[in-house]
Amino acid sequence: MSHISTHILDTSLGKPAAGVMIRLEQQTESGWQLLKEAETNADGRIGSMAEGDLAPGRYRLTAEIGQWFAQTGRETLYPSAQIDVTLPRSGDHYHLPFLIAPWGWSTYRGS
């Protein structure tokens, strides 16, 4: 079963970002379709962003990180961070974390 999990780590504080809203969308012929919205838990994690098997195709995860920085009393250049990926096949687990700081962010494929 293919699925996507994620987490958010605020590297400037060295702690997880709890309570951040993340959307998973799939690209279709008619545009982007929302599959799920979820909020990171106290450990900054969302265990599964999709119910069931994800078909091969293009997906994007959007994390509303601007709200996190506002809640922690910091300004940021980035109101959101978005991971845009193409899943080549079914049956794989894709862990796609966000590493955030007020003036930059990055990602990688985790395990």
Secondary structure, DSSP 4 states (H G I P E B T S, - for coil): --EEEEEEEETTTTEE-TT-EEEEEEEETTEEEEEEEEE--TTSEES-SSSSPPPSEEEEEEE-HHHHHHHTT---S-S-EEEEEEE-SSS-EEE--EEEETTEEEE--B-
